[in-house]
C-alpha cells in the first residue's frame, strides 16, 4: 500500500518535528491537537525547521510556502477520516495512548495504518485498544526528529508484513534509516541508552559528583554528543522517568531511575520545556568543574560497559543482530561508535573481565551476557583477531 496522506495527533515538539519531516518530502499532513495555541506553536516550529533548510541550501526559499500549504492544523479529530497513516504522539502514558488509538480506530479509514511513537510501552498492548491490531505499528522517532536519522519501526506478532513494508517505505522516502525491530521493552536504542544513563545516575549518587561535571566528562570522552543530564533536560525529565519506570517494571532493577530524577519530576522541574528547568537551572553557566582523573575514567568505563552489556543482551534475546544494534545506537543516540564495535576494538576478553570486576564490586546489571561469554570461550575476542560481535554475533 502507498501512504499519501498522514495524520498526526499531538502537536508538541515531537509531533511538530515529525510533521516537518513529512512536509519536507511533499507529503500532506493533518496535524491535530486539542489546543489551538499548541497548533500555532507547532506551525512556528515547522517554519523554523524549513528556514534552517533554506539557510543550509537544502531547500529553495520559494518552496517554503508550498511546503507549509501541505500542513493542515486542526482541533477536529474527524479531519483525519481520510488519512492513510495516523500517528499518535501524545505523552508517554499507557491509558492516554490507548484512548487516542481507540479514537483513531473509529475515525480513520478501515485500511489505514495506526502508529504509536511510544518510547518504551508495549505496542501490542496499545494495539489491543483498537479493532485492527494487525494494522498497528510503532514508529519511534528520536529527538530532535527532524535531524536524527533513525526511526525504529516496531512490529508486533500481529502486525501484517505489508504494513511494516509500507511504514519502512514511507520513512525511507523521508530519508530516514528505518530499522525494523520486534516489540520488546525499550526496543533497541532506549533500552541500551537508558541502561547506560541509569549507571551514570548511580555514579552521581555514589560519588556526589556535580551533574555538569559528569556531562562535561562524558562529552569530552567522545562517546556521546551530549551529556546525559542535559539530554534528559532536553527530552523532558517526565519522559525519562516514565521510560525508566517502564523498563524497570519489564526488565528489572538495573534500569531503576534515580531518586533525584523522581524528586525533580515531583517538583515540576521537567527540563528545558518549563521555566523551572530540570537538572540545570535556566541560564546556568556552561562551564563545569572537572572530575578527578580516576573518577572520570571510572565514569566513562561504567557508561560504556553498561551500554555493551545491554546491547549484548539484545543479541542474546535475538532482538536484533549486532550490526543493526550498533547502527541504531549511532543513528538514534548519536554515538560515534556502536557499543559492540567498541567492545570488539577493546578486546572481548578484557570487556568480560571488566564486567566480572563490576559484579564483584556489588554493581548490579553487569552479569556477562551469554553472547559475550560464548565469543570469549571460542577465542573470537574482537578486532585483534578479526572475529567478534561484528562478525559472528547474530
C-alpha positions as CSV (number, residue, x, y, z in Angstrom):
1,X,0.0,0.0,0.0
2,X,1.0,3.6,-0.5
3,X,0.9,6.3,2.1
4,X,-0.2,9.5,0.6
5,X,-1.6,11.5,3.5
6,X,-0.7,11.3,7.2
7,X,-2.5,12.4,10.3
8,X,-0.6,13.2,13.5
9,X,-2.3,13.5,16.9
10,X,-0.3,15.6,19.3
11,X,1.3,18.9,18.2
12,X,4.1,19.1,20.8
13,X,7.7,19.3,19.9
14,X,7.9,15.7,18.6
15,X,4.6,15.9,16.7
16,X,5.7,19.1,15.0
17,X,9.1,17.7,14.1
18,X,7.5,14.6,12.5
19,X,5.1,16.8,10.6
20,X,8.1,18.8,9.4
21,X,9.9,15.6,8.2
22,X,6.8,14.7,6.1
23,X,6.0,18.1,4.5
24,X,9.7,18.5,3.6
25,X,9.2,15.4,1.4
26,X,5.9,16.8,-0.1
27,X,3.5,14.7,2.0
28,X,0.3,16.3,3.2
29,X,-0.2,16.2,7.0
30,X,-3.3,16.7,9.1
31,X,-1.9,17.9,12.5
32,X,-4.3,17.5,15.4
33,X,-4.3,18.9,18.9
34,X,-7.0,19.7,21.4
35,X,-5.4,23.2,22.0
36,X,-5.4,25.7,19.2
37,X,-2.4,27.7,20.7
38,X,-0.4,24.5,20.6
39,X,-1.1,24.1,16.9
40,X,0.1,27.7,16.4
41,X,3.3,26.9,18.2
42,X,3.8,23.8,16.2
43,X,3.3,25.8,13.0
44,X,6.0,28.2,14.1
45,X,8.4,25.3,14.9
46,X,7.8,23.8,11.5
47,X,8.5,27.1,9.7
48,X,11.7,27.3,11.7
49,X,12.8,23.8,10.5
50,X,12.1,24.8,6.9
51,X,14.0,28.1,7.4
52,X,17.0,26.1,8.6
53,X,16.9,24.0,5.5
54,X,16.8,27.2,3.4
55,X,19.8,28.6,5.3
56,X,21.8,25.5,4.6
57,X,20.9,25.5,0.9
58,X,18.9,22.3,1.2
59,X,15.5,23.9,0.3
60,X,14.8,26.7,-2.1
61,X,13.2,29.7,-0.3
62,X,10.4,29.7,-2.9
63,X,9.4,26.2,-1.8
64,X,8.6,27.1,1.9
65,X,5.1,28.4,1.1
66,X,4.3,25.2,-0.8
67,X,5.6,23.0,2.0
68,X,3.6,24.9,4.6
69,X,0.5,24.6,2.5
70,X,0.7,20.8,3.0
71,X,0.2,21.3,6.7
72,X,-3.4,21.4,7.9
73,X,-3.7,22.0,11.6
74,X,-7.0,21.1,13.2
75,X,-8.7,20.7,16.6
76,X,-11.3,18.4,15.0
77,X,-10.1,14.7,15.1
78,X,-12.7,14.0,12.4
79,X,-10.4,15.7,9.9
80,X,-8.3,12.6,10.0
81,X,-11.0,10.5,8.4
82,X,-9.2,10.2,5.0
83,X,-5.6,9.6,6.1
84,X,-3.6,6.5,5.1
85,X,-1.5,6.6,8.3
86,X,-2.4,8.1,11.7
87,X,0.4,8.6,14.3
88,X,-0.3,9.3,17.9
89,X,2.4,11.5,19.5
90,X,0.8,12.1,22.9
91,X,2.6,11.9,26.3
92,X,4.0,8.5,27.4
93,X,1.1,7.3,29.4
94,X,-0.4,3.9,28.5
95,X,-4.0,4.8,29.3
96,X,-3.8,8.0,27.3
97,X,-2.2,6.4,24.3
98,X,-4.7,3.6,24.3
99,X,-7.6,6.1,24.4
100,X,-6.2,8.1,21.5
101,X,-5.6,4.9,19.4
102,X,-9.1,3.8,20.1
103,X,-10.5,7.1,18.9
104,X,-8.3,6.9,15.8
105,X,-9.6,3.4,15.2
106,X,-13.1,4.8,14.9
107,X,-12.1,7.9,12.8
108,X,-9.5,6.6,10.3
109,X,-10.5,4.5,7.2
110,X,-10.6,0.8,7.8
111,X,-7.4,0.1,5.8
112,X,-5.4,3.0,7.4
113,X,-2.4,2.2,9.4
114,X,-2.3,3.3,13.0
115,X,1.0,4.1,14.6
116,X,2.4,5.0,18.0
117,X,5.5,7.0,18.7
118,X,6.0,5.3,22.1
119,X,9.5,5.3,23.6
120,X,9.1,2.0,25.6
121,X,5.5,1.0,26.1
122,X,4.4,-2.4,24.6
123,X,3.0,-1.8,21.1
124,X,0.8,-4.8,21.3
125,X,-0.8,-3.6,24.4
126,X,-1.6,-0.3,22.7
127,X,-2.8,-2.1,19.6
128,X,-5.3,-4.1,21.6
129,X,-7.2,-0.9,22.2
130,X,-8.2,-1.0,18.6
131,X,-10.1,-3.4,16.4
132,X,-7.2,-3.6,13.9
133,X,-4.2,-4.8,15.8
134,X,-2.8,-6.2,12.5
135,X,-2.6,-2.7,11.2
136,X,-0.9,-1.1,14.2
137,X,2.8,-0.4,14.3
138,X,5.4,1.5,16.3
139,X,7.2,4.4,14.6
140,X,9.6,5.6,17.2
141,X,11.4,8.8,16.3
142,X,14.3,10.4,18.2
143,X,14.8,13.9,19.5
144,X,15.0,16.1,17.5
145,X,13.1,14.1,14.9
146,X,13.8,16.5,12.0
147,X,17.5,15.9,12.3
148,X,18.0,12.4,13.9
149,X,18.1,9.9,11.1
150,X,16.7,6.8,12.8
151,X,13.1,5.6,13.0
152,X,12.5,2.3,14.9
153,X,9.7,0.5,13.0
154,X,8.2,-1.7,15.7
155,X,6.3,-4.8,14.6
156,X,4.2,-6.9,16.9
157,X,3.4,-10.6,16.3
158,X,0.1,-9.4,14.8
159,X,1.4,-6.7,12.5
160,X,0.9,-7.6,8.8
161,X,4.1,-7.7,6.7
162,X,2.6,-5.2,4.2
163,X,2.0,-2.7,7.0
164,X,5.7,-3.0,8.0
165,X,6.8,-2.6,4.4
166,X,4.6,0.5,3.9
167,X,6.0,2.2,7.0
168,X,9.5,1.4,6.1
169,X,8.9,2.7,2.6
170,X,7.5,6.0,3.9
171,X,10.4,6.7,6.2
172,X,12.9,5.8,3.7
173,X,11.2,8.2,1.3
174,X,11.7,10.8,4.0
175,X,15.4,9.9,4.1
176,X,15.3,8.2,7.4
177,X,17.0,5.0,8.5
178,X,14.1,2.7,9.1
179,X,15.1,-0.2,11.3
180,X,12.5,-2.9,11.9
181,X,12.6,-4.2,15.5
182,X,10.3,-6.6,17.4
183,X,8.0,-5.3,20.2
184,X,10.3,-5.7,23.2
185,X,10.6,-3.3,26.1
186,X,12.6,-0.2,25.1
187,X,13.1,-1.7,21.6
188,X,16.8,-1.2,20.9
189,X,18.0,2.4,21.4
190,X,16.2,3.4,24.5
191,X,16.9,0.1,26.2
192,X,20.7,0.4,25.7
193,X,20.7,4.2,26.3
194,X,18.6,4.1,29.4
195,X,20.7,1.3,30.9
196,X,23.8,3.4,30.4
197,X,22.1,6.5,31.8
198,X,20.9,4.6,34.9
199,X,24.6,3.7,35.5
200,X,25.5,7.4,35.3
201,X,22.8,8.4,37.8
202,X,24.1,5.7,40.2
203,X,27.6,7.1,39.8
204,X,26.3,10.6,40.7
205,X,24.6,9.3,43.8
206,X,27.6,7.3,44.9
207,X,30.2,10.0,44.4
208,X,28.2,13.2,44.9
209,X,29.7,14.5,41.6
210,X,28.2,17.6,40.0
211,X,25.9,16.7,37.0
212,X,27.6,19.4,34.9
213,X,31.0,17.8,35.6
214,X,29.6,14.4,34.6
215,X,28.2,15.8,31.4
216,X,31.4,17.5,30.6
217,X,33.5,14.3,31.2
218,X,31.2,12.1,29.0
219,X,31.0,14.7,26.2
220,X,34.8,15.1,26.3
221,X,35.2,11.4,26.0
222,X,33.7,11.4,22.6
223,X,31.2,8.7,23.5
224,X,28.1,10.8,23.3
225,X,27.2,14.1,21.6
226,X,25.5,15.5,24.7
227,X,25.9,14.8,28.4
228,X,23.1,12.6,29.9
229,X,21.8,15.3,32.3
230,X,21.5,17.9,29.5
231,X,19.9,15.2,27.3
232,X,17.3,14.4,30.0
233,X,16.6,18.2,30.3
234,X,16.1,18.4,26.6
235,X,13.9,15.3,26.3
236,X,11.9,16.1,29.4
237,X,12.5,14.6,32.8
238,X,9.0,13.3,33.0
239,X,9.6,11.4,29.7
240,X,12.9,10.0,31.0
241,X,11.2,8.9,34.3
242,X,8.3,7.2,32.5
243,X,10.7,5.3,30.3
244,X,12.9,4.3,33.2
245,X,10.0,3.1,35.2
246,X,8.6,1.1,32.2
247,X,12.0,-0.6,31.7
248,X,12.4,-1.3,35.4
249,X,9.0,-2.9,35.5
250,X,9.6,-5.0,32.4
251,X,13.3,-5.8,32.7
252,X,14.5,-5.4,36.2
253,X,16.2,-3.0,38.7
254,X,19.2,-2.3,36.6
255,X,17.0,0.4,34.9
256,X,15.8,1.9,38.2
257,X,15.5,5.7,38.0
258,X,17.5,7.8,40.5
259,X,15.7,9.3,43.5
260,X,16.9,12.7,42.2
261,X,15.1,12.2,38.9
262,X,11.9,11.3,40.6
263,X,12.2,14.2,43.0
264,X,12.7,16.8,40.3
265,X,9.7,15.5,38.4
266,X,7.6,15.6,41.5
267,X,8.7,19.3,41.9
268,X,7.6,20.1,38.4
269,X,11.1,20.6,37.2
270,X,10.7,18.8,33.9
271,X,13.7,20.2,32.0
272,X,14.1,22.9,29.4
273,X,10.4,22.9,28.4
274,X,9.5,24.6,31.7
275,X,10.7,27.8,33.3
276,X,11.9,26.0,36.4
277,X,14.4,23.9,34.4
278,X,15.4,20.4,35.4
279,X,18.9,19.2,36.3
280,X,20.1,22.6,35.1
281,X,18.5,25.8,36.2
282,X,17.6,28.3,33.4
283,X,20.6,30.3,32.4
284,X,23.0,28.0,34.2
285,X,26.7,28.7,33.1
286,X,28.2,26.5,30.5
287,X,31.4,26.0,32.5
288,X,31.6,22.9,34.7
289,X,34.0,21.6,37.4
290,X,36.4,18.9,36.3
291,X,36.1,15.4,37.6
292,X,39.2,13.9,39.1
293,X,41.1,11.7,36.7
294,X,40.2,8.5,38.5
295,X,36.6,9.3,38.8
296,X,36.4,10.4,35.2
297,X,37.9,7.2,34.0
298,X,35.5,5.1,36.2
299,X,32.5,7.1,34.9
300,X,33.4,6.6,31.3
301,X,34.2,2.9,31.8
302,X,30.9,2.2,33.6
303,X,28.9,4.1,31.0
304,X,30.5,2.2,28.1
305,X,30.4,-1.2,29.8
306,X,26.7,-0.8,30.7
307,X,25.9,0.0,27.1
308,X,27.9,-3.0,25.9
309,X,26.2,-5.3,28.4
310,X,22.7,-4.3,27.4
311,X,23.5,-4.4,23.7
312,X,24.9,-8.0,24.1
313,X,21.7,-9.0,26.0
314,X,19.7,-7.8,22.9
315,X,21.9,-10.2,20.9
316,X,21.2,-13.0,23.3
317,X,17.5,-12.4,23.0
318,X,17.6,-12.2,19.2
319,X,16.0,-8.8,19.3
320,X,18.5,-7.6,16.5
321,X,21.8,-8.6,15.1
322,X,24.9,-6.8,16.4
323,X,25.4,-4.7,13.3
324,X,21.8,-3.4,13.5
325,X,22.1,-2.6,17.2
326,X,25.3,-0.6,16.6
327,X,23.6,1.2,13.6
328,X,20.7,2.1,15.8
329,X,22.9,3.5,18.5
330,X,24.7,5.7,16.0
331,X,21.7,6.9,14.1
332,X,19.3,7.1,17.1
333,X,21.5,8.1,20.0
334,X,24.3,9.9,18.2
335,X,27.0,7.7,19.4
336,X,30.2,8.0,17.3
337,X,30.8,4.2,17.6
338,X,28.4,1.4,18.4
339,X,28.9,-0.3,21.7
340,X,29.5,-3.7,20.2
341,X,32.1,-2.4,17.8
342,X,33.8,-0.7,20.7
343,X,33.8,-4.0,22.6
344,X,35.5,-5.7,19.6
345,X,38.1,-3.0,19.5
346,X,38.7,-3.0,23.3
347,X,39.0,-6.8,23.3
348,X,36.1,-9.0,24.3
349,X,38.1,-10.9,27.0
350,X,39.0,-7.6,28.6
351,X,35.4,-6.4,28.4
352,X,34.2,-9.6,30.0
353,X,36.8,-9.3,32.8
354,X,35.8,-5.7,33.5
355,X,32.2,-6.8,33.8
356,X,33.1,-9.5,36.3
357,X,35.0,-6.9,38.3
358,X,32.0,-4.6,38.3
359,X,29.9,-7.5,39.6
360,X,32.4,-8.4,42.3
361,X,32.2,-4.7,43.5
362,X,28.5,-5.2,44.0
363,X,27.3,-3.2,40.9
364,X,24.1,-4.7,39.5
365,X,23.4,-5.4,35.9
366,X,27.0,-6.4,34.8
367,X,26.5,-10.1,34.5
368,X,28.5,-11.3,31.5
369,X,26.0,-11.9,28.7
370,X,25.8,-15.3,27.1
371,X,26.9,-14.0,23.6
372,X,29.9,-12.3,25.0
373,X,31.0,-15.3,27.1
374,X,30.5,-17.6,24.1
375,X,32.7,-15.5,21.9
376,X,35.4,-15.3,24.5
377,X,35.3,-19.1,25.1
378,X,35.6,-19.6,21.3
379,X,38.7,-17.4,21.2
380,X,36.8,-14.9,19.0
381,X,38.0,-12.0,21.1
382,X,37.4,-9.0,18.9
383,X,39.2,-6.8,16.3
384,X,42.6,-8.0,17.2
385,X,41.8,-11.4,15.7
386,X,39.2,-10.2,13.2
387,X,36.5,-12.1,14.9
388,X,34.0,-10.6,17.3
389,X,30.5,-9.3,17.7
390,X,30.5,-7.5,14.3
391,X,31.4,-10.7,12.5
392,X,29.6,-13.6,14.2
393,X,27.0,-12.4,16.8
394,X,23.7,-12.8,15.1
